[in-house]
Amino acid sequence: MSRLTRYLLRQFSVEAMALFAVATLLLFLIQLLRLFDSIAGRGQGLITLIGQALLGIPSIGIAFLYICLGIGLGRALRNMQGSSELAIIHTSHLLPGLLRAIVAYIVLGVLALLLIAHLVEPAAQRTASRWQASIAAELVGRSLVPHKFISLVGDVTVSIGGRAPDGAVTAFFADDSRNPATRRSYLAERAYIAQDARGYVLQLHNGVVQFQTADKEFGEFSFDRYDLALDRLTDEKPDVDTLEEKTSIELISAAVANGDWNDDLRGALIRRSAEALRVAAMCLLVTALAAFPSGARRRFEFPIELVVLIVAFAERGFTAASPMPGPAGGITGGLVLLVLSIALLLWRLRPIRPRVVRVRPVRSAA
């Protein structure tokens, strides 16, 4: 790597990382404010609040990292345009060094985003879920007061008759009416708080489950033992997609071992990899727009930051409205943007033919 390439790569990276650090700090503070009421309502302290906020940053960071990379590249090129460095690079035939620096910048951005999307973000989600499960177990343990109806979260009400010497609760009752169409009630003679491979559960013994179907019909079934996940009683959204909590290495290893490459698995892998496609497309577009100096004097220049934001929103909207079925629909916008960016960059790289000026000889007066 030449000295020029290293210098340019450092300029691009400093701008992008400074913007990403500011955006991450703001999102972290927003996460703290969003989680404050729910964490404080469950009796947890500052450490839990900060930890849960930090574990949510990778999921949010994936959505704006490629925007920060595009804006950082655009700002660096704009500053080089203002200091005449960009014009010197072009007039000195150093454009290949500039392009090499941009390619290296794109490769580093793609690798960083793939690392976050395939490994860091699923691991953070899994850690957050396990942490929330332990919080739920503690919340339920504190809430089980004999002969009182306690509201956990939303419209979930629990009550117990008493506590046995072995730690079991007697005459357990729970009513989950968060979804009126599928209301459920759990009744059991004894219940234990235990932990299995998937988290904390309530082991209900000798009881019944009463439920209401979407057709307003009532049903009931009895059981000798029923394991009720505590997440179903303490979370506003109890259904958790376990696929999103596994890293891509774990998903691929399981698929290779079982030979089961289902649509959900392929969709998850494509969706995570699509973020890298956005990085390449956005950076190539910014290169085509800002890497070529112009000697024309302009009274107004459209901000490159605003261009990146508009393109990002347009790409997301196009992807959401994509008619392509299955996992391929998640990369439609990125592919279209990549093709357009490459076409525009090739057009800007076209050789400019000098104009031929015809000079007519002047006849001297005889």
GICOR-V421045 format. One record per helix or strand of 2 or more residues. SS is the DSSP state (~ for helix, > for strand). FROM is the first residue (numbers start at 0). TO is the last residue. If there is no record, write none. Layout:
ss: (SS SS)
from: (FROM FROM)
to: (TO TO)
//
This chain:
ss: (~ ~ ~ ~ ~ > > > > ~ > > > ~ ~ ~ ~ ~ ~)
from: (2 45 56 84 94 149 155 161 168 179 183 198 217 230 241 247 262 303 325)
to: (40 54 81 90 142 150 159 162 175 181 195 211 228 233 244 257 289 319 347)
//
